[in-house]
Amino acid sequence: MTAPAAAGALAGLRTYRIETWGCQMNEHDSEKMAGVLTSLGLAPAGTEADADIILLNTCSVREKAAQKVFTRLGQLRRHKERRPHVILGVCGCVAQQEQERIFRRAPFVDLVMGPRRIGSLPELIEESRARRHALGIFDPRDSLVEEAPARRTFSRTRAYVTVMEGCNKTCTFCIVPVTRGREACRSAESILREARECVAQGLTEIQLLGQNVNAWRHRSGEWWDFTRLLGAVALVPGLKRLRFTTSHPLHFKDSIIDMMASREAICRHLHLPVQSGSDGVLAAMRRGYTAADYLGRVDRLRRRVPDVALSTDVIVGFPGETEEDFKMTLGLLRAVEFDSIYSFVYSPRPSTPAAGLADDVHDGAKKERLHRLQALQEEIQMRRNATWVGRRVEVLVDGPARQPEKLAGRTSQNHLVILEGDASLMGRLVDVRITRAGPHSLTGERITP
């Protein structure tokens, strides 16, 4: 649909509101949706009551996230009844997972749009106005759109840049291959072009995104792998910081470690999901590595990049996990000493191999193990963060902190730092001396020249 035709299809609709659940990929998808709608002349609504289009961009990785979406739809039902012209849509991973079932469960929803269909948003809105229920689900053969307009709203300093979508792995707990499809990679040329545009717009930090980001590869005249891409983006003029997520341990090659060590712009932080410290559980998850393999990669990384900070994902209570298996996970946390973790109790997801396994770890045991895991990690984080007190760090100031009259920013290691300062510091790299540490953030004072 051409821009004039799309604008005509949206006649009478002036404002939009997008609510986002999930990871950085979902956040960036929302930025792309906002970019599409903004390019057609719509403006973000100040409040829900003012919105002519309301889109829920959803996540289905965890069971409660999907439940939250349907709870939110229930809350919006009266709003739709009061303002029947409003277009109400469910987008993202829950949309791809549930498809027509969303219309049956919430018939007041106007459109359902899965990932990789953001470019079709104007047509889906037009279709929903013509016949109410519009369904836009991606086909596994759909390719990635090389470039899409994005209205970047989630950070004043950081730009998300999608390099690939989907995953070819068969981890038994993971719904990503169902909701995001198989791996599809953008070209190096389009990624580098977008990176240069972001820097030109004043965004000095870039985060490369992919469900399995270091599996990116592309033949752009000649063969490129993720190591080469990482090095090329790091050299974009004006770029101060470069991050990438999410990495799979199997694809975290020594060449990536060497590139991290050799490029100043690449941040000293890596998110490397381990999921469990038990080889038996890792095998049942089809992760493809052992705990020793994982520890070996961490050791090689820390030898080449000594100041690197590590974060990870851990699932507690996977089917068949014994107390001994869980203690192995605690042992791995002690061995690695992660700077932060994302931890969850296992919940079966539809259409995944593990959904057919007996969920034989009862809820009480799952919650108790999660509590022990998080208590241990809290101790580790407090101890590691305390080592930063008195040290000088460089902080990229992102915006106001939750505390009144304070600013918040991030170090290269991705530590959250709270400091005093005015709005003139936002978006700037400033030198800070750390004065206090907590388990989840650091506090510092700006070092003035």
N, C-alpha and C positions, 0 to 999 in steps of 0.2 A: 504494500500500500504506500503510495507517495505521500509526502508530508501534507499537501493540501487536502488530499482525500482523507487522510487520517484525522486531520483537524476537523473536517466536516463531520466525520463519524463521532467526534467528541463534542459536537455542538451542544451548548448549554451546560457543559461540565467545565468548571473553572478551577477547582482545587482538588488536591489529593492528600491522602495520609497513608503512610506505609508503616506497619508495625513489624518488627523483626525478632525472630527467635533463632538462636543457634550460633554458629561459628563465624569466623571472619569471612568465609565464602558466602554465607547468607547475608552478612552485612554488605558485602560488595555487590551481591545480586540486587539488594534493595537500592543501592546507589545507582545501579544501571537502570532499574525500573524508574527511579526518580528522574534520571537523565532522559529517558524516552519520553516521559510525560511532560517534563519541562521543555523539551525541544518542540513539543506540540502546543505550547502556550499555556499549559496549566501551571499553577503555583502551589507550593506546599500550604496546607491548611494550618491555621493557627491552633485550632482545636478540632477534636473529633466532630463536634456539632456543626462545624463549618465545612466539612469535607464532602465533596461530591463523589469521590472515589475513595474507598477504603480497601487496602490490600493487606492481607496477613501473610507475611513471608515466613514460612514455617520450617521447622526441623523435626526429623523423626528418628534421630539417633537414639534418643532415650524415650522410654514409654511415657513418662510424665509430660514430656514436651508435646506429644501429640494430644494427650488429654487436655492440656492447657489450651490448645487451639480450639477445641470444640467447646470448652468452657467459655472462651472469649466470644465465639460465635453466638452462644446463647445470650451473652450480654448485649451483643449488637443487634439481636433480633428486633427488640423494641425500637431501636434507632432506625432500622430499615422500615418498620411499619409506620413510623412517624414521617419519614422522608423516603417514600418509595422510589424516587428517581435516583437515589444513591446506588452506585455500582459497588457491590460487595464481592471481593474476590479472595480465594485461598490460593497461595502460590508456594513454590518451593517443594521441599521433600515430602511433606505430608500430602500435598496435592498429587504428586507423582505416585505415592504409595496407595492412596485411597481412591483416587480418580472419581468415577461416577457415584461411588458410595457417599461422597460428601454431599451431593445433591439430594440423595435419599435421606440422609440424616439431618441435613439442614437445607430444605428446599428453597429458602429465601436467599441462598448464595447465588450470585449471578455468573461467576466464572471460576474455573479451576485451571491453574496453569503450572506445569512442572518446570524444573530447571531446563536450561537450553532453549526455552521458548520465549525469552524476554523480548526479543525482537518482534514477536507476534502479538504483543500486548494491545496495540491499537486495534488490530483486527478482532481480537477476542472481545474487547469492549464493545465494538460495533455489533458483533454477533450476539452478545448478551442483550443488547438493547433491542435487537430484532426478534429474538426468540427465547430470551431469558437465560437459559443454561448454555454456557459456552465452555467447551472442554479443549484444553491445549496441553496434550501430553507428548513428551518427546519420544521419538523413535530411536532405537539404538543406533540407527544409521545416521542420525542427525550429527552434523559436524559442529564444532565450536564457531561462534561468530568471532571473526578476527578482531574487530573493534566495535565497541558499543559506547554511546555517550554515557557518561557517569556524572551524577551530581554528588560530589564527595562530601559527605556530611558527618562521618563517624570520627574524624580526627582533623584537627587544624594543621597538623604537621605531616601525617602519614598518609600515603596513597596505597591502596590495595591494587595489585595488578594480577589478574588471573593469567596463569601460564598454561594450565590444563584443568580438565574436569574429569571426574570418574575414576575408577580404579579397576585393575585387572586381577587383583588379589581375591582370594576366596576365604578370607577370615570368617570363621563360622558364626561369629556374633554380629557381624557388621552388615548394615542395610544399605551402605553407600552404593555398591554395584547395582542395587535394585532401584534406588531413587536418583542416582546421578549417572548411571550407565558405565560403560567401559571407557578406558582412557582415551581422551581426545586432546591433542596438544596444539596450541597456537604456534605460529611461526616465530622464529627469532626476530625477524624484521619488525613484525607488528608489536612484539613485546618491547623491543628497544625503542621503537617510535613512541609508544605510550609512556615509557619511562622518561624519555626526554621531555615530553609534553607535561608530565607531572612536575618535573623540576622547574620547567619554565613557568608553571603556575604558582611556584613558591613552596611546593611540597618537597621538603628536603630528605624525607625518609620514605623508602618504598618497601613494601612487603609483598614478595612473590607468593602467590597462592596456588595450591593444588591439593586434592585429596591425598595424592602420593607424589609430592612435588619433585622429589629428586629422581623420580622415574621419567621426568620430562625428556623427550628427545624429538628431534625434527630434522628432516632433510631440507635445509634452506640453501639450495645450490650444492652444498656439501653437508656432511653429517654433523649435527650438533648434539651434544649431551648436556646434562644439567650443569656439570662443572664448567663447561665453556660458556653457557648462558650466564651463570652466576658471575663469572669473571668479567664478562662483557658489560653487564648491567652495572657492576660495581665501578666501572670506569666512566660512566655517564657524567659529563662535566656538571659540577654543581651539586651532585648527589652527596649527602653527608653520611647517610646510614642506609644499609640494606639488610633486610631480614627475609626469611623464607620459612614456610610451613605448609603442610605437615610432612615430616620425613618418615619414611619407613626404614627400620634398621637394615633390612636386606639391601636397600639401594643406597645406603649411606657409605659411599666409597671413600677410600683413602684420598682419591684425587679431590673430593669435596673438602676434606679436612685440610689438605695442602692449600686449596684456594682460600679457605677461611683464614688461614695463617698468613697468606701473602697479600691480601687486599685489606687496606685499612678501613674501607667503608663497610665491610661486612661485619655486622654486629657480633659481639662475643656472647651469643645466646643461641641455644639449639633446643627445639622441642622434638624429643625423640620418644614416641610412645613405646612402652615396654609391655604393658597390660598385666603381666604376671611374672613372678620370680621362679615359678615352678616349671621345669621342663615338661612334665606331664600335662599341665594345663596349657602351656604354650603349644604343645603338639595337638591337643584337642581343639585349640583355637585356630590351628593351621597358620601359625605365624611364620614358620619357616626358619626359626633360629632358636638357639638355646640361651639360657641365662648366661652361660660362659661366653657365647658369641657376643651378646649384648655388652657384657662387661669389657670384652676385648676392644670393641669399638669405642667405648667410653674412655678406656685407657689410652688408645691411640690419639683420640681427640685431645685429651687433657695434656698429653706430652707435647703436642704441636701447638695447642692454643691454651696455655696454662690458666688464663683468666676467664675461660669460658664458663657460663652459667647454663645449667641443664634443667629442663622441665620435662614432664612425662605424663602419660595417662595410665591409670591402673583400674582394672575391673576386679571387684571383689565378689566372691560367691558364684563364679562360673560353674555350670553343671559338673559335678564330680570333684570339685575342689574340696580337699580335706583340710583339717587343721594343720597338718604337716606342710601341705602345699602353701597354705596362707603364711606360715612361718617363713617359708622360703622367700616369699614376697617381702616380708618385713626385713629379712636378711639382705635382700638386694637393695632396699632403700638405705639400710645402714652402710652398705658397701659403696654405693654411688654418692649418697648425700645430695639429692636433688635440691635445687633452689626453690622449686615449687612443683606441685603435682595437681592434676585433675583426677579425682577419684570418684568412682560410682559403684553402686551395687548392680550386679547383672540383672538385666530384664530382657526376656525373649522378644525379638523383633520379628514381625511377619516376613515370610519368604526367605528367611536366613536358615542355613543348615542347622544351627544350634536350636532353632525353634522346635525341632523334632526330638531334642534330647530331654530327658527327665530333669526338670528344674528341682534338683534334689537337695539343695542347700536351703534350709528353711529361712524365712524372713528374719527371724530373731538372730540367727547366726550371721546372716549377711550384715545386718545393722551393727552387731557387736564387733565384727571384724573391721567394718568400715571405720567405726569409732577408734579402734586400736591403731589402725593404719594412719588415720588423720592425727591422732595424738602424737604418734612417733614423728610424723612429718613436721608437726608444729615445733617440736623440740629441735629437729634438725634445722629448720628455717630460722629459728631464733638464734641458734648457735652460729650459723653461717652469716646471717645478717649482722650479728654483733661484730664480726671481723671487719666490717666496713667503717665502723665508728672511727673518726679521726682521719679517714682517708679522703683524698681529693678525687672527685669524679666529674665527668662531663655529663650534663643533663640536658636533654632536649625538652623544653617546656611546652607542654601540650595545651594547657588551659587551666581554668580555676579548679582548685581542689574542693572536696566536700566540706572541709573546714572553712569557716568564714575568713575572708581576706588572705587566703593562702593559694599558692599555685601548685600544680602537679606536673611532673615530667618523668621521663624514663632514662635510665643509664643504658649504655650499650648492652649490658647484661640483662636488660629488661626489668631491673628493679624499679619499683615505684618510689619516687622521691617527692616529699612535701617540703616546700620552701616558701619564704616570704618574698613578695615582689609585686610589681604592678603589671598592668596589661601589656606594657611595652616589651616585656620579656617573652610573651607568647610566640612560639615558633622559632625561638632562638636557642642556640647551644650556649649554656652558661657553665662556668666552673663552680662547683659546690663542695663544701667540706661537710661530711656527714657527722652529725652531732648526736643522733639517737637512732636506735634500731628497734623495730618490732618484728614479729614473725611475718608480717605481710607488707611492710613498707619501711622506708628509711626517712629520716628527717634531716635537713641540712640547712646550712647558711651559705648564701652566695659569696664567693670570693671576688671582690671587686679589684680591678687593676690598680 
